[in-house]
Amino acid sequence: MCPALRAGRCCRDGRKLLTMGIEKSCFLIPVLGTALLLTSCATTEQKRAEAAPPVRATAPTLTANKTVTHPLQERKIEEKLVPKADAAADLIARVEREYQAGQANYNAGHLEAAKENFDRAFNMLLEGPPAVRSDERLEQEFDKLVEGTHNLELLALKEGDGFAEQPTEPAPIDEANEVTFPVDPNIRAKAQEELKVTRSDLPLTLNDAVASYISYFSNRGRHFLEHGYIRAGRYREMISQILKQQGVPQDLIYLAQAESGFHSLALSRAGARGMWQFMASRGAGYGLHRDWWVDDRQDPEKATRAAARHLKDLYAQFGDWYLAMAAYNSGPGTVQKAVQRTGYADYWELYKRGVLPAETRNYVPIILAITIMSKNPAQYGLDRLRAEEPVHYDTVTVDYAVDLRLVAECVDSSVATLQELNPSLIRMSTPRGEKFALHVPVGTTDRYLKAIAAIPSDKRVLWHYYRVSSGDTLAGIAHKYHTTAQAIAEANNLDGDEIGPHTKLIIPLAPSKSRMAFSKKATRYKVGRGDTVRSVADDFGVPPENLRKWNRLKGNALRVGRVLTIHRPLAVAEGREERSQESASRESRSRGKVVEVSDSESDSSDSDSPARCTKWVTRGKGRKAKRVCVAREIANKAPKSKSKKSTARVLHHKVKKGETLTSIASDYKISVSALKRDNGRAAANLKAGSVLVIKSDAE
């Protein structure tokens, strides 16, 4: 529901992700030392100056040649005494107004408008006059916007996938409308003969306009024709049935082929969407719902029903299928005015007189050309193409928000398949609090219902299912999903760290960052090539704002070789049980090098006293259930320090060609089993370029 709002993701229709604007900040807003306090002081002084009586210019006292200052000169002197307008303050005020408008739109549920407000606010700061870019107040305003939009993004993530939309496809009709292709006499003569034996429930006409597009689709536009012909197999059965129910010609299916090539995610330059290319207002008039999560214009079945009804209404109005198709393209008002202006209710008369928009003049010939060619596949080489199989699916009605990635994991399918089956979902989640007909692969309804039942209804947006692979560890899986090994173990009632291949795990939500606590002992991390504030923060599981605070950083850029101070996260409820195993896994993904780690945490959790235990949990079920102290249990598993002075050291080793686990273990004076234990899959599939975690004790 909000920007940045989701780092790394893209918005469509030419809009920029806010995160793109954020990344630009590293070179557009230099760091200076002026404090925001100066701004408030300056404002106070300005108010005092405004409240004071106006300054009156007086003639200077001279020892000789005493003169009286002219009133015009007095005015100039007064103007010099009045401070010049504060360009930075003015810019910040305009940015604030835009940002406040965005928040108001967000709170009102106008999310598209909110995103545009936030985009404009960021762009104002980033593209401000060069003279004010060095003002630190702009940087502080930028940080404020980043924090504000980030907080809204966290709220958005709880309700779905934020501002990240499904990628759209360019509408093929846009490309075809731009071409003018010469008529090939041979192609026209051939088409003229074919037309004599072509049966169609639409009237078919062949003239230079139609023949021109037959030439185009036979040459440069061949890919357009073939692609639509192949995809037609997915929907032909469904479209034919609906057109028959509405009593309109079956060959109107070629209107959809011309418009979108049967792509449900097709988006035209004018903003028309879906297989039948409805504009939002026209679609709403035919019952196609549209909100932040769902756009029915992209639902193949719903859009087909709406298109059939709309075309039927247009035919009733004009009494001619060519005029009905023209009105479908440009609107009934445009065609009606052309008819009234000329007195001709005939498409080809309107075409010749040039009273229709250029796009509409091309529209009907394009559809007729595709119809003639598609109904004569052998003559145009289409018979060698294999149409796609019809789309079949099961339908599960849900009234909760569920992430399509989780659905895919529940039914052992791909995310792409789920998106293809549910194209009306413009984001990666079903809507919250509304009923939605979720399409899943045929035969998977029971599997889905059984799997989703194990996940709390309010956690189905961010929880996942995961199939364990050979070499996986709980720590590695926890890192992948930004949660903790302990949280995964508890969600799945695991007794210990052992997990077998092909086991399916429920992956719970990561701890809320607002509830995170951090170790007092710091980890030192040396920045590597490609590192950014966000990537390092993600690797160590800490918020980017904390990383900036600990290291007095601005923006997102990092200098290679710089050593960062990082305090590892400790969940408040779990105290010291968040141990170095998870951190080591995160560090193994980093591009730099951990040059010093101090996280020996042996104190009260080593005690046998229950009063000093940080957390109690129940292990097992039924008679085998036992209540154990998690802190004590983990302390027992951790290797004991050799002395009070020893500290755990974690380094990284990039595998070179020809190296083996034995040679690497020998170099670092550790065991092969330790390498395997600490590196999981990376050790099992050792190859040049892999980065291994090397853990040892040093005095």
Backbone hydrogen bonds, N-H to C=O, Kabsch-Sander energy under -0.5 kcal/mol:
donor,donor_aa,acceptor,acceptor_aa,energy
4,A,5,L,-2.4
6,R,3,P,-0.5
6,R,4,A,-1.1
7,A,4,A,-0.5
9,R,6,R,-1.7
15,R,12,R,-1.3
20,M,17,L,-1.0
21,G,17,L,-1.2
22,I,18,L,-2.3
23,E,19,T,-2.3
24,K,20,M,-1.5
25,S,21,G,-0.8
25,S,22,I,-1.0
26,C,23,E,-1.0
27,F,24,K,-1.7
28,L,24,K,-1.1
29,I,25,S,-1.9
32,L,30,P,-0.5
38,L,35,A,-1.2
39,T,35,A,-0.6
39,T,36,L,-0.6
40,S,36,L,-1.5
41,C,37,L,-2.5
42,A,38,L,-3.0
43,T,39,T,-2.3
44,T,40,S,-2.2
45,E,41,C,-2.7
46,Q,42,A,-2.2
47,K,43,T,-2.1
48,R,44,T,-2.3
49,A,45,E,-2.5
50,E,46,Q,-2.1
51,A,47,K,-2.0
52,A,48,R,-1.6
57,A,55,V,-0.5
62,L,60,P,-0.6
73,Q,70,H,-0.6
74,E,70,H,-2.1
75,R,71,P,-2.0
76,K,72,L,-1.7
77,I,73,Q,-2.3
78,E,74,E,-2.5
79,E,75,R,-2.4
80,K,76,K,-1.8
81,L,77,I,-1.6
82,V,78,E,-1.4
87,A,85,A,-1.1
90,D,86,D,-2.3
91,L,87,A,-2.3
92,I,88,A,-2.6
93,A,89,A,-2.2
94,R,90,D,-1.9
95,V,91,L,-2.5
96,E,92,I,-2.8
97,R,93,A,-2.0
98,E,94,R,-1.9
99,Y,95,V,-2.7
100,Q,96,E,-3.0
101,A,97,R,-2.0
102,G,98,E,-2.0
103,Q,99,Y,-2.3
104,A,100,Q,-2.3
105,N,101,A,-2.4
106,Y,102,G,-2.6
107,N,103,Q,-2.7
108,A,104,A,-1.7
109,G,106,Y,-1.3
110,H,105,N,-2.7
111,L,109,G,-1.6
114,A,110,H,-2.1
115,K,111,L,-2.4
116,E,112,E,-1.8
117,N,113,A,-2.2
118,F,114,A,-2.4
119,D,115,K,-2.4
120,R,116,E,-2.4
121,A,117,N,-2.3
122,F,118,F,-2.4
123,N,119,D,-2.5
124,M,120,R,-2.4
125,L,121,A,-1.5
126,L,122,F,-2.5
127,E,123,N,-2.2
128,G,125,L,-0.9
132,V,129,P,-1.8
133,R,129,P,-0.7
133,R,130,P,-0.6
135,D,132,V,-1.7
138,L,135,D,-1.4
139,E,135,D,-0.9
140,Q,136,E,-2.4
141,E,137,R,-2.2
142,F,138,L,-2.4
143,D,139,E,-2.6
144,K,140,Q,-2.0
145,L,141,E,-2.2
146,V,142,F,-2.6
147,E,143,D,-2.6
148,G,144,K,-2.6
149,T,145,L,-2.8
150,H,146,V,-2.1
151,N,147,E,-2.2
152,L,148,G,-1.8
153,E,149,T,-2.0
154,L,150,H,-2.0
155,L,151,N,-1.6
156,A,152,L,-2.3
157,L,153,E,-2.7
158,K,154,L,-1.2
159,E,155,L,-0.7
159,E,156,A,-1.0
160,G,156,A,-0.6
160,G,157,L,-0.6
162,G,156,A,-0.7
163,F,2,C,-1.3
164,A,161,D,-1.4
165,E,10,C,-0.6
165,E,163,F,-0.6
166,Q,426,I,-2.6
169,E,265,L,-2.5
171,A,267,L,-1.4
173,I,259,E,-1.3
174,D,171,A,-1.5
175,E,171,A,-0.7
175,E,172,P,-0.5
176,A,172,P,-2.0
177,N,173,I,-2.1
178,E,174,D,-0.6
178,E,175,E,-1.1
179,V,176,A,-1.1
188,R,184,D,-2.6
189,A,185,P,-2.5
190,K,186,N,-2.3
191,A,187,I,-2.5
192,Q,188,R,-2.3
193,E,189,A,-1.6
194,E,190,K,-2.0
195,L,191,A,-2.3
196,K,192,Q,-0.7
196,K,193,E,-0.8
197,V,193,E,-0.5
197,V,194,E,-1.3
198,T,194,E,-0.6
199,R,197,V,-0.5
207,N,205,T,-0.5
211,A,207,N,-3.2
212,S,208,D,-2.3
213,Y,209,A,-1.1
214,I,210,V,-1.8
215,S,211,A,-2.1
216,Y,212,S,-1.9
217,F,213,Y,-2.7
218,S,214,I,-1.0
219,N,215,S,-0.6
219,N,216,Y,-1.2
221,G,216,Y,-3.0
222,R,219,N,-1.7
225,L,221,G,-1.9
226,E,222,R,-2.8
227,H,223,H,-2.4
228,G,224,F,-1.8
229,Y,225,L,-2.1
230,I,226,E,-2.4
231,R,227,H,-2.3
232,A,228,G,-1.5
233,G,230,I,-1.1
234,R,231,R,-1.7
235,Y,231,R,-0.6
235,Y,232,A,-0.9
236,R,232,A,-2.2
239,I,235,Y,-2.9
240,S,236,R,-2.7
241,Q,237,E,-1.7
242,I,238,M,-1.9
243,L,239,I,-2.8
244,K,240,S,-1.9
245,Q,241,Q,-2.0
246,Q,242,I,-1.9
247,G,243,L,-0.7
247,G,244,K,-0.7
248,V,243,L,-2.2
252,L,249,P,-1.4
253,I,250,Q,-1.6
254,Y,251,D,-1.5
255,L,252,L,-1.5
256,A,252,L,-0.9
257,Q,253,I,-1.5
258,A,254,Y,-2.2
259,E,255,L,-2.4
260,S,256,A,-2.7
261,G,256,A,-0.8
261,G,257,Q,-1.1
262,F,256,A,-0.9
263,H,260,S,-0.6
264,S,262,F,-0.6
266,A,263,H,-1.3
267,L,169,E,-3.2
268,S,272,A,-2.7
271,G,268,S,-1.4
273,R,278,F,-2.3
274,G,266,A,-1.8
277,Q,274,G,-1.0
278,F,273,R,-1.9
283,G,279,M,-2.8
284,A,280,A,-2.4
285,G,281,S,-1.6
286,Y,282,R,-0.7
286,Y,283,G,-1.1
287,G,284,A,-1.7
288,L,283,G,-2.7
289,H,287,G,-0.9
291,D,294,V,-3.0
295,D,424,S,-2.5
296,D,289,H,-3.2
298,Q,295,D,-2.1
299,D,296,D,-1.6
303,A,299,D,-2.8
304,T,300,P,-1.8
305,R,301,E,-2.1
306,A,302,K,-2.1
307,A,303,A,-2.6
308,A,304,T,-2.5
309,R,305,R,-2.0
310,H,306,A,-2.4
311,L,307,A,-2.8
312,K,308,A,-2.0
313,D,309,R,-2.3
314,L,310,H,-2.3
315,Y,311,L,-2.2
316,A,312,K,-1.9
317,Q,313,D,-1.5
318,F,314,L,-2.4
319,G,315,Y,-3.0
324,A,320,D,-2.2
325,M,321,W,-2.3
326,A,322,Y,-2.3
327,A,323,L,-2.6
328,Y,324,A,-1.9
329,N,325,M,-1.4
330,S,326,A,-2.5
331,G,327,A,-2.2
335,V,331,G,-1.4
336,Q,332,P,-2.6
337,K,333,G,-2.2
338,A,334,T,-1.7
339,V,335,V,-2.4
340,Q,336,Q,-2.5
341,R,337,K,-2.4
342,T,338,A,-1.7
343,G,339,V,-3.0
345,A,343,G,-0.5
346,D,344,Y,-0.5
350,L,346,D,-2.2
351,Y,347,Y,-2.5
352,K,348,W,-2.3
353,R,349,E,-2.0
354,G,350,L,-0.5
354,G,351,Y,-1.0
355,V,350,L,-1.5
356,L,350,L,-0.5
361,R,357,P,-2.2
362,N,358,A,-1.5
363,Y,359,E,-1.4
364,V,360,T,-1.0
366,I,362,N,-2.2
367,I,363,Y,-1.9
368,L,364,V,-2.5
369,A,365,P,-2.4
370,I,366,I,-2.2
371,T,367,I,-2.3
372,I,368,L,-2.6
373,M,369,A,-2.2
374,S,370,I,-2.6
375,K,371,T,-1.9
376,N,373,M,-0.9
380,Y,376,N,-1.0
381,G,378,A,-1.0
382,L,377,P,-2.5
383,D,377,P,-1.1
385,L,382,L,-1.5
387,A,385,L,-0.7
388,E,230,I,-2.7
391,V,234,R,-1.8
392,H,390,P,-0.5
394,D,440,V,-3.0
396,V,438,L,-3.2
398,V,396,V,-0.6
398,V,436,F,-2.6
403,D,460,R,-2.4
404,L,428,M,-3.1
406,L,403,D,-0.6
407,V,403,D,-2.1
408,A,404,L,-2.6
409,E,405,R,-1.6
410,C,406,L,-2.3
411,V,407,V,-1.8
412,D,409,E,-0.7
413,S,408,A,-2.8
418,L,414,S,-1.8
419,Q,415,V,-2.5
420,E,416,A,-2.3
421,L,417,T,-2.1
422,N,418,L,-1.2
425,L,422,N,-1.8
426,I,293,W,-1.9
426,I,424,S,-1.0
427,R,293,W,-0.8
430,T,402,V,-1.7
434,E,431,P,-0.6
436,F,398,V,-2.6
438,L,396,V,-2.5
438,L,436,F,-1.3
440,V,394,D,-2.4
444,T,441,P,-1.7
448,Y,444,T,-2.5
449,L,445,T,-2.6
450,K,446,D,-2.2
451,A,447,R,-2.2
452,I,448,Y,-3.0
453,A,449,L,-1.2
454,A,451,A,-1.1
455,I,452,I,-1.6
459,K,456,P,-2.2
460,R,457,S,-0.8
463,W,459,K,-1.9
464,H,507,I,-2.1
466,Y,505,L,-2.2
468,V,466,Y,-0.6
468,V,503,T,-3.4
472,D,469,S,-2.1
477,I,473,T,-2.4
478,A,474,L,-2.8
479,H,475,A,-2.2
480,K,476,G,-2.0
481,Y,477,I,-1.7
482,H,479,H,-1.1
483,T,478,A,-2.7
488,I,484,T,-1.9
489,A,485,A,-2.5
490,E,486,Q,-2.4
491,A,487,A,-2.2
492,N,488,I,-1.5
493,N,490,E,-0.9
494,L,489,A,-2.7
496,G,494,L,-0.8
502,H,468,V,-3.6
503,T,500,G,-1.6
505,L,466,Y,-3.1
505,L,503,T,-0.6
507,I,464,H,-4.0
507,I,505,L,-0.5
515,R,512,S,-1.6
516,M,513,K,-1.4
517,A,570,L,-2.0
519,S,568,R,-3.1
523,T,566,I,-3.3
524,R,596,E,-2.9
525,Y,523,T,-0.5
525,Y,564,L,-2.5
526,K,593,K,-3.4
527,V,525,Y,-0.6
527,V,562,R,-3.3
531,D,528,G,-1.8
533,V,556,N,-2.5
536,V,532,T,-2.5
537,A,533,V,-2.4
538,D,534,R,-2.3
539,D,535,S,-2.2
540,F,536,V,-2.1
541,G,537,A,-0.8
542,V,537,A,-2.4
546,N,543,P,-0.7
547,L,543,P,-1.7
548,R,544,P,-2.3
549,K,545,E,-2.0
550,W,546,N,-2.7
551,N,547,L,-1.3
552,R,548,R,-0.8
552,R,549,K,-0.6
553,L,548,R,-2.2
558,L,531,D,-0.5
561,G,527,V,-2.1
562,R,559,R,-2.0
564,L,525,Y,-3.9
564,L,562,R,-0.6
566,I,523,T,-2.6
566,I,564,L,-0.5
568,R,521,K,-0.6
568,R,566,I,-0.6
570,L,517,A,-5.0
572,V,515,R,-1.0
574,E,571,A,-1.0
575,G,571,A,-1.4
577,E,574,E,-2.1
578,E,575,G,-0.9
579,R,577,E,-1.5
582,E,579,R,-0.9
583,S,579,R,-0.9
584,A,580,S,-2.9
585,S,581,Q,-1.6
586,R,582,E,-2.2
587,E,583,S,-2.7
588,S,584,A,-1.8
589,R,585,S,-0.6
589,R,586,R,-1.5
590,S,587,E,-1.2
593,K,526,K,-2.0
595,V,524,R,-1.1
595,V,593,K,-0.8
596,E,524,R,-1.3
598,S,522,A,-0.6
601,E,599,D,-0.6
603,D,601,E,-0.8
606,D,603,D,-2.3
607,S,604,S,-1.7
612,R,609,S,-1.6
613,C,610,P,-1.6
617,V,628,V,-2.4
619,R,617,V,-0.5
619,R,626,K,-3.4
624,K,621,K,-1.3
625,A,622,G,-1.3
626,K,619,R,-2.4
628,V,617,V,-2.5
628,V,626,K,-0.6
630,V,615,K,-2.1
630,V,628,V,-0.7
631,A,615,K,-0.6
633,E,629,C,-2.5
634,I,630,V,-2.6
635,A,631,A,-2.1
636,N,632,R,-2.0
637,K,633,E,-1.3
638,A,634,I,-1.8
646,S,643,S,-1.0
647,T,698,A,-1.7
649,R,696,S,-2.7
651,L,649,R,-0.5
651,L,694,I,-2.8
653,H,692,L,-2.1
655,V,653,H,-0.6
655,V,690,S,-3.2
659,E,656,K,-2.0
664,I,660,T,-2.3
665,A,661,L,-2.6
666,S,662,T,-2.2
667,D,663,S,-2.0
668,Y,664,I,-1.7
669,K,665,A,-0.6
669,K,666,S,-0.7
670,I,665,A,-2.5
675,L,671,S,-1.6
676,K,672,V,-2.4
677,R,673,S,-2.6
678,D,674,A,-2.3
679,N,675,L,-1.2
680,G,676,K,-1.7
681,R,471,G,-0.8
682,A,679,N,-1.7
683,A,680,G,-0.6
684,A,680,G,-1.9
685,N,681,R,-2.3
686,L,683,A,-0.9
689,G,655,V,-2.7
690,S,687,K,-2.1
692,L,653,H,-2.9
692,L,690,S,-0.5
694,I,651,L,-3.1
695,K,693,V,-0.6
696,S,649,R,-2.1
698,A,647,T,-1.6
